[in-house]
Protein backbone atom coordinates (compact mmCIF):
# COMPACT_ATOMS: atom_id res chain seq x y z
CA UNK A 1 0.00 0.00 0.00
CA UNK A 2 1.31 3.46 -0.86
CA UNK A 3 1.82 5.93 1.98
CA UNK A 4 -0.16 9.18 1.93
CA UNK A 5 2.54 11.43 3.39
CA UNK A 6 4.23 13.16 1.81
CA UNK A 7 2.14 12.85 -1.33
CA UNK A 8 4.36 15.08 -3.45
CA UNK A 9 7.59 13.29 -2.55
CA UNK A 10 6.07 9.89 -3.21
CA UNK A 11 4.60 10.90 -6.56
CA UNK A 12 8.00 12.22 -7.65
CA UNK A 13 9.69 8.82 -7.25
CA UNK A 14 7.08 6.57 -8.88
CA UNK A 15 8.19 5.09 -12.20
CA UNK A 16 5.69 5.13 -15.09
CA UNK A 17 5.33 1.33 -14.98
CA UNK A 18 4.59 1.43 -11.23
CA UNK A 19 2.02 4.16 -11.83
CA UNK A 20 0.31 2.10 -14.54
CA UNK A 21 0.30 -1.05 -12.38
CA UNK A 22 -1.16 0.86 -9.44
CA UNK A 23 -3.84 2.44 -11.64
CA UNK A 24 -4.90 -0.97 -12.96
CA UNK A 25 -4.84 -2.43 -9.43
CA UNK A 26 -7.07 0.36 -8.11
CA UNK A 27 -9.35 0.06 -11.11
CA UNK A 28 -9.90 -3.63 -10.42
CA UNK A 29 -10.02 -3.60 -6.61
CA UNK A 30 -12.92 -1.61 -5.19
CA UNK A 31 -11.83 -2.10 -1.56
CA UNK A 32 -8.32 -0.76 -2.20
CA UNK A 33 -9.75 2.17 -4.15
CA UNK A 34 -12.11 3.02 -1.28
CA UNK A 35 -9.28 2.70 1.24
CA UNK A 36 -7.11 5.10 -0.76
CA UNK A 37 -10.03 7.50 -1.16
CA UNK A 38 -10.62 7.50 2.62
CA UNK A 39 -6.93 8.12 3.37
CA UNK A 40 -6.77 10.97 0.84
CA UNK A 41 -9.91 12.51 2.30
CA UNK A 42 -8.41 12.37 5.80
CA UNK A 43 -5.07 13.82 4.64
CA UNK A 44 -6.47 16.64 2.54
CA UNK A 45 -6.95 19.00 5.47
CA UNK A 46 -3.26 18.94 6.44
CA UNK A 47 -1.42 18.09 3.23
CA UNK A 48 0.15 21.02 1.29
CA UNK A 49 -0.97 19.38 -1.95
CA UNK A 50 -4.58 20.32 -1.11
CA UNK A 51 -3.82 23.80 0.30
CA UNK A 52 -5.31 25.88 -2.49
CA UNK A 53 -5.47 29.05 -0.39
CA UNK A 54 -1.79 28.70 0.52
CA UNK A 55 -0.83 28.09 -3.11
CA UNK A 56 -2.78 31.17 -4.21
CA UNK A 57 -1.14 33.30 -1.50
CA UNK A 58 2.31 32.12 -2.58
CA UNK A 59 1.51 32.74 -6.25
CA UNK A 60 0.30 36.26 -5.44
CA UNK A 61 3.61 36.91 -3.62
CA UNK A 62 5.48 35.79 -6.75
CA UNK A 63 3.42 38.12 -8.93
CA UNK A 64 3.97 41.03 -6.51
CA UNK A 65 7.73 40.40 -6.57
CA UNK A 66 7.72 40.27 -10.37
CA UNK A 67 5.83 43.58 -10.48
CA UNK A 68 8.29 45.17 -8.02
CA UNK A 69 11.21 44.07 -10.20
CA UNK A 70 9.48 45.55 -13.25
CA UNK A 71 8.80 48.83 -11.41
CA UNK A 72 12.51 49.03 -10.52
CA UNK A 73 13.17 49.11 -14.26
CA UNK A 74 14.81 45.70 -14.27
CA UNK A 75 14.24 42.97 -16.81
CA UNK A 76 13.33 39.39 -16.09
CA UNK A 77 15.58 37.62 -13.60
CA UNK A 78 15.54 34.72 -11.19
CA UNK A 79 14.41 35.33 -7.61
CA UNK A 80 13.15 33.40 -4.63
CA UNK A 81 10.02 33.96 -2.59
CA UNK A 82 9.56 32.32 0.78
CA UNK A 83 6.30 30.41 1.10
CA UNK A 84 3.67 32.09 3.24
CA UNK A 85 3.84 30.76 6.77
CA UNK A 86 7.35 29.36 6.31
CA UNK A 87 9.86 30.01 9.03
CA UNK A 88 12.36 32.65 7.97
C-alpha positions in Angstrom: 0.0 0.0 0.0 1.3 3.5 -0.9 1.8 5.9 2.0 -0.2 9.2 1.9 2.5 11.4 3.4 4.2 13.2 1.8 2.1 12.8 -1.3 4.4 15.1 -3.4 7.6 13.3 -2.6 6.1 9.9 -3.2 4.6 10.9 -6.6 8.0 12.2 -7.7 9.7 8.8 -7.3 7.1 6.6 -8.9 8.2 5.1 -12.2 5.7 5.1 -15.1 5.3 1.3 -15.0 4.6 1.4 -11.2 2.0 4.2 -11.8 0.3 2.1 -14.5 0.3 -1.1 -12.4 -1.2 0.9 -9.4 -3.8 2.4 -11.6 -4.9 -1.0 -13.0 -4.8 -2.4 -9.4 -7.1 0.4 -8.1 -9.3 0.1 -11.1 -9.9 -3.6 -10.4 -10.0 -3.6 -6.6 -12.9 -1.6 -5.2 -11.8 -2.1 -1.6 -8.3 -0.8 -2.2 -9.7 2.2 -4.2 -12.1 3.0 -1.3 -9.3 2.7 1.2 -7.1 5.1 -0.8 -10.0 7.5 -1.2 -10.6 7.5 2.6 -6.9 8.1 3.4 -6.8 11.0 0.8 -9.9 12.5 2.3 -8.4 12.4 5.8 -5.1 13.8 4.6 -6.5 16.6 2.5 -6.9 19.0 5.5 -3.3 18.9 6.4 -1.4 18.1 3.2 0.2 21.0 1.3 -1.0 19.4 -1.9 -4.6 20.3 -1.1 -3.8 23.8 0.3 -5.3 25.9 -2.5 -5.5 29.1 -0.4 -1.8 28.7 0.5 -0.8 28.1 -3.1 -2.8 31.2 -4.2 -1.1 33.3 -1.5 2.3 32.1 -2.6 1.5 32.7 -6.2 0.3 36.3 -5.4 3.6 36.9 -3.6 5.5 35.8 -6.8 3.4 38.1 -8.9 4.0 41.0 -6.5 7.7 40.4 -6.6 7.7 40.3 -10.4 5.8 43.6 -10.5 8.3 45.2 -8.0 11.2 44.1 -10.2 9.5 45.6 -13.2 8.8 48.8 -11.4 12.5 49.0 -10.5 13.2 49.1 -14.3 14.8 45.7 -14.3 14.2 43.0 -16.8 13.3 39.4 -16.1 15.6 37.6 -13.6 15.5 34.7 -11.2 14.4 35.3 -7.6 13.1 33.4 -4.6 10.0 34.0 -2.6 9.6 32.3 0.8 6.3 30.4 1.1 3.7 32.1 3.2 3.8 30.8 6.8 7.3 29.4 6.3 9.9 30.0 9.0 12.4 32.6 8.0 
